[in-house]
Amino acid sequence: MQSGSPFQPSALKGLYWQQVAYNIANPKSKPGHTIIGITNLYIAAVCRVTKGQPKAVCQAPGVESAAASLL
């Protein structure tokens, strides 16, 4: 269970929406790396509940890597 934001929203403070979208989509940016990593953890948790379905999502490298860190 998680309470609150899993990352510091201030990392996106002062950015235009286009810059926010770029940062979220770019895993090389610090905010993007953090947000994509957290997203992969959430997806890995859902994949555990759905017994790995859909495979196209649950077998993505980032999701499989995140799944290894779940308890």
Phi and psi in radians as a Rosetta constraint file:
Dihedral C 1 N 2 CA 2 C 2 CIRCULARHARMONIC -2.204 0.35
Dihedral N 2 CA 2 C 2 N 3 CIRCULARHARMONIC 2.464 0.35
Dihedral C 2 N 3 CA 3 C 3 CIRCULARHARMONIC -2.164 0.35
Dihedral N 3 CA 3 C 3 N 4 CIRCULARHARMONIC 2.235 0.35
Dihedral C 3 N 4 CA 4 C 4 CIRCULARHARMONIC 1.540 0.35
Dihedral N 4 CA 4 C 4 N 5 CIRCULARHARMONIC -3.075 0.35
Dihedral C 4 N 5 CA 5 C 5 CIRCULARHARMONIC -1.369 0.35
Dihedral N 5 CA 5 C 5 N 6 CIRCULARHARMONIC 2.395 0.35
Dihedral C 5 N 6 CA 6 C 6 CIRCULARHARMONIC -1.382 0.35
Dihedral N 6 CA 6 C 6 N 7 CIRCULARHARMONIC -0.061 0.35
Dihedral C 6 N 7 CA 7 C 7 CIRCULARHARMONIC -2.506 0.35
Dihedral N 7 CA 7 C 7 N 8 CIRCULARHARMONIC 2.911 0.35
Dihedral C 7 N 8 CA 8 C 8 CIRCULARHARMONIC -1.412 0.35
Dihedral N 8 CA 8 C 8 N 9 CIRCULARHARMONIC 1.912 0.35
Dihedral C 8 N 9 CA 9 C 9 CIRCULARHARMONIC -1.011 0.35
Dihedral N 9 CA 9 C 9 N 10 CIRCULARHARMONIC -0.399 0.35
Dihedral C 9 N 10 CA 10 C 10 CIRCULARHARMONIC -1.088 0.35
Dihedral N 10 CA 10 C 10 N 11 CIRCULARHARMONIC -0.311 0.35
Dihedral C 10 N 11 CA 11 C 11 CIRCULARHARMONIC -1.108 0.35
Dihedral N 11 CA 11 C 11 N 12 CIRCULARHARMONIC -0.372 0.35
Dihedral C 11 N 12 CA 12 C 12 CIRCULARHARMONIC -1.874 0.35
Dihedral N 12 CA 12 C 12 N 13 CIRCULARHARMONIC 0.063 0.35
Dihedral C 12 N 13 CA 13 C 13 CIRCULARHARMONIC -1.083 0.35
Dihedral N 13 CA 13 C 13 N 14 CIRCULARHARMONIC 2.380 0.35
Dihedral C 13 N 14 CA 14 C 14 CIRCULARHARMONIC 1.410 0.35
Dihedral N 14 CA 14 C 14 N 15 CIRCULARHARMONIC 0.020 0.35
Dihedral C 14 N 15 CA 15 C 15 CIRCULARHARMONIC -1.616 0.35
Dihedral N 15 CA 15 C 15 N 16 CIRCULARHARMONIC 2.578 0.35
Dihedral C 15 N 16 CA 16 C 16 CIRCULARHARMONIC -1.294 0.35
Dihedral N 16 CA 16 C 16 N 17 CIRCULARHARMONIC 2.804 0.35
Dihedral C 16 N 17 CA 17 C 17 CIRCULARHARMONIC -1.034 0.35
Dihedral N 17 CA 17 C 17 N 18 CIRCULARHARMONIC -0.584 0.35
Dihedral C 17 N 18 CA 18 C 18 CIRCULARHARMONIC -1.133 0.35
Dihedral N 18 CA 18 C 18 N 19 CIRCULARHARMONIC -0.660 0.35
Dihedral C 18 N 19 CA 19 C 19 CIRCULARHARMONIC -1.223 0.35
Dihedral N 19 CA 19 C 19 N 20 CIRCULARHARMONIC -0.654 0.35
Dihedral C 19 N 20 CA 20 C 20 CIRCULARHARMONIC -1.100 0.35
Dihedral N 20 CA 20 C 20 N 21 CIRCULARHARMONIC -0.830 0.35
Dihedral C 20 N 21 CA 21 C 21 CIRCULARHARMONIC -1.042 0.35
Dihedral N 21 CA 21 C 21 N 22 CIRCULARHARMONIC -0.749 0.35
Dihedral C 21 N 22 CA 22 C 22 CIRCULARHARMONIC -1.067 0.35
Dihedral N 22 CA 22 C 22 N 23 CIRCULARHARMONIC -0.817 0.35
Dihedral C 22 N 23 CA 23 C 23 CIRCULARHARMONIC -1.106 0.35
Dihedral N 23 CA 23 C 23 N 24 CIRCULARHARMONIC -0.679 0.35
Dihedral C 23 N 24 CA 24 C 24 CIRCULARHARMONIC -1.170 0.35
Dihedral N 24 CA 24 C 24 N 25 CIRCULARHARMONIC -0.661 0.35
Dihedral C 24 N 25 CA 25 C 25 CIRCULARHARMONIC -1.441 0.35
Dihedral N 25 CA 25 C 25 N 26 CIRCULARHARMONIC -0.235 0.35
Dihedral C 25 N 26 CA 26 C 26 CIRCULARHARMONIC -1.822 0.35
Dihedral N 26 CA 26 C 26 N 27 CIRCULARHARMONIC 1.814 0.35
Dihedral C 26 N 27 CA 27 C 27 CIRCULARHARMONIC -1.166 0.35
Dihedral N 27 CA 27 C 27 N 28 CIRCULARHARMONIC -0.202 0.35
Dihedral C 27 N 28 CA 28 C 28 CIRCULARHARMONIC -1.476 0.35
Dihedral N 28 CA 28 C 28 N 29 CIRCULARHARMONIC -0.264 0.35
Dihedral C 28 N 29 CA 29 C 29 CIRCULARHARMONIC -1.425 0.35
Dihedral N 29 CA 29 C 29 N 30 CIRCULARHARMONIC 2.619 0.35
Dihedral C 29 N 30 CA 30 C 30 CIRCULARHARMONIC -1.050 0.35
Dihedral N 30 CA 30 C 30 N 31 CIRCULARHARMONIC -0.847 0.35
Dihedral C 30 N 31 CA 31 C 31 CIRCULARHARMONIC -1.091 0.35
Dihedral N 31 CA 31 C 31 N 32 CIRCULARHARMONIC -0.719 0.35
Dihedral C 31 N 32 CA 32 C 32 CIRCULARHARMONIC -1.092 0.35
Dihedral N 32 CA 32 C 32 N 33 CIRCULARHARMONIC -0.760 0.35
Dihedral C 32 N 33 CA 33 C 33 CIRCULARHARMONIC -1.038 0.35
Dihedral N 33 CA 33 C 33 N 34 CIRCULARHARMONIC -0.788 0.35
Dihedral C 33 N 34 CA 34 C 34 CIRCULARHARMONIC -1.154 0.35
Dihedral N 34 CA 34 C 34 N 35 CIRCULARHARMONIC -0.848 0.35
Dihedral C 34 N 35 CA 35 C 35 CIRCULARHARMONIC -1.153 0.35
Dihedral N 35 CA 35 C 35 N 36 CIRCULARHARMONIC -0.755 0.35
Dihedral C 35 N 36 CA 36 C 36 CIRCULARHARMONIC -1.131 0.35
Dihedral N 36 CA 36 C 36 N 37 CIRCULARHARMONIC -0.703 0.35
Dihedral C 36 N 37 CA 37 C 37 CIRCULARHARMONIC -1.081 0.35
Dihedral N 37 CA 37 C 37 N 38 CIRCULARHARMONIC -0.760 0.35
Dihedral C 37 N 38 CA 38 C 38 CIRCULARHARMONIC -1.142 0.35
Dihedral N 38 CA 38 C 38 N 39 CIRCULARHARMONIC -0.727 0.35
Dihedral C 38 N 39 CA 39 C 39 CIRCULARHARMONIC -1.057 0.35
Dihedral N 39 CA 39 C 39 N 40 CIRCULARHARMONIC -0.749 0.35
Dihedral C 39 N 40 CA 40 C 40 CIRCULARHARMONIC -1.071 0.35
Dihedral N 40 CA 40 C 40 N 41 CIRCULARHARMONIC -0.631 0.35
Dihedral C 40 N 41 CA 41 C 41 CIRCULARHARMONIC -1.127 0.35
Dihedral N 41 CA 41 C 41 N 42 CIRCULARHARMONIC -0.777 0.35
Dihedral C 41 N 42 CA 42 C 42 CIRCULARHARMONIC -1.088 0.35
Dihedral N 42 CA 42 C 42 N 43 CIRCULARHARMONIC -0.768 0.35
Dihedral C 42 N 43 CA 43 C 43 CIRCULARHARMONIC -1.119 0.35
Dihedral N 43 CA 43 C 43 N 44 CIRCULARHARMONIC -0.720 0.35
Dihedral C 43 N 44 CA 44 C 44 CIRCULARHARMONIC -1.057 0.35
Dihedral N 44 CA 44 C 44 N 45 CIRCULARHARMONIC -0.678 0.35
Dihedral C 44 N 45 CA 45 C 45 CIRCULARHARMONIC -1.138 0.35
Dihedral N 45 CA 45 C 45 N 46 CIRCULARHARMONIC -0.736 0.35
Dihedral C 45 N 46 CA 46 C 46 CIRCULARHARMONIC -1.127 0.35
Dihedral N 46 CA 46 C 46 N 47 CIRCULARHARMONIC -0.717 0.35
Dihedral C 46 N 47 CA 47 C 47 CIRCULARHARMONIC -1.094 0.35
Dihedral N 47 CA 47 C 47 N 48 CIRCULARHARMONIC -0.584 0.35
Dihedral C 47 N 48 CA 48 C 48 CIRCULARHARMONIC -1.115 0.35
Dihedral N 48 CA 48 C 48 N 49 CIRCULARHARMONIC -0.731 0.35
Dihedral C 48 N 49 CA 49 C 49 CIRCULARHARMONIC -1.202 0.35
Dihedral N 49 CA 49 C 49 N 50 CIRCULARHARMONIC -0.638 0.35
Dihedral C 49 N 50 CA 50 C 50 CIRCULARHARMONIC -1.576 0.35
Dihedral N 50 CA 50 C 50 N 51 CIRCULARHARMONIC 0.177 0.35
Dihedral C 50 N 51 CA 51 C 51 CIRCULARHARMONIC 0.987 0.35
Dihedral N 51 CA 51 C 51 N 52 CIRCULARHARMONIC 0.759 0.35
Dihedral C 51 N 52 CA 52 C 52 CIRCULARHARMONIC 1.424 0.35
Dihedral N 52 CA 52 C 52 N 53 CIRCULARHARMONIC 0.326 0.35
Dihedral C 52 N 53 CA 53 C 53 CIRCULARHARMONIC -1.940 0.35
Dihedral N 53 CA 53 C 53 N 54 CIRCULARHARMONIC 2.469 0.35
Dihedral C 53 N 54 CA 54 C 54 CIRCULARHARMONIC -1.341 0.35
Dihedral N 54 CA 54 C 54 N 55 CIRCULARHARMONIC 2.467 0.35
Dihedral C 54 N 55 CA 55 C 55 CIRCULARHARMONIC -1.014 0.35
Dihedral N 55 CA 55 C 55 N 56 CIRCULARHARMONIC -0.685 0.35
Dihedral C 55 N 56 CA 56 C 56 CIRCULARHARMONIC -1.020 0.35
Dihedral N 56 CA 56 C 56 N 57 CIRCULARHARMONIC -0.553 0.35
Dihedral C 56 N 57 CA 57 C 57 CIRCULARHARMONIC -1.538 0.35
Dihedral N 57 CA 57 C 57 N 58 CIRCULARHARMONIC -0.847 0.35
Dihedral C 57 N 58 CA 58 C 58 CIRCULARHARMONIC -1.224 0.35
Dihedral N 58 CA 58 C 58 N 59 CIRCULARHARMONIC -0.368 0.35
Dihedral C 58 N 59 CA 59 C 59 CIRCULARHARMONIC -1.731 0.35
Dihedral N 59 CA 59 C 59 N 60 CIRCULARHARMONIC 0.160 0.35
Dihedral C 59 N 60 CA 60 C 60 CIRCULARHARMONIC -1.118 0.35
Dihedral N 60 CA 60 C 60 N 61 CIRCULARHARMONIC 2.455 0.35
Dihedral C 60 N 61 CA 61 C 61 CIRCULARHARMONIC -0.931 0.35
Dihedral N 61 CA 61 C 61 N 62 CIRCULARHARMONIC -0.765 0.35
Dihedral C 61 N 62 CA 62 C 62 CIRCULARHARMONIC -1.134 0.35
Dihedral N 62 CA 62 C 62 N 63 CIRCULARHARMONIC -0.637 0.35
Dihedral C 62 N 63 CA 63 C 63 CIRCULARHARMONIC -1.241 0.35
Dihedral N 63 CA 63 C 63 N 64 CIRCULARHARMONIC -0.757 0.35
Dihedral C 63 N 64 CA 64 C 64 CIRCULARHARMONIC -1.107 0.35
Dihedral N 64 CA 64 C 64 N 65 CIRCULARHARMONIC -0.692 0.35
Dihedral C 64 N 65 CA 65 C 65 CIRCULARHARMONIC -1.109 0.35
Dihedral N 65 CA 65 C 65 N 66 CIRCULARHARMONIC -0.756 0.35
Dihedral C 65 N 66 CA 66 C 66 CIRCULARHARMONIC -1.146 0.35
Dihedral N 66 CA 66 C 66 N 67 CIRCULARHARMONIC -0.633 0.35
Dihedral C 66 N 67 CA 67 C 67 CIRCULARHARMONIC -1.063 0.35
Dihedral N 67 CA 67 C 67 N 68 CIRCULARHARMONIC -0.552 0.35
Dihedral C 67 N 68 CA 68 C 68 CIRCULARHARMONIC -1.145 0.35
Dihedral N 68 CA 68 C 68 N 69 CIRCULARHARMONIC -0.377 0.35
Dihedral C 68 N 69 CA 69 C 69 CIRCULARHARMONIC -1.669 0.35
Dihedral N 69 CA 69 C 69 N 70 CIRCULARHARMONIC -0.044 0.35
Dihedral C 69 N 70 CA 70 C 70 CIRCULARHARMONIC -1.321 0.35
Dihedral N 70 CA 70 C 70 N 71 CIRCULARHARMONIC 2.575 0.35
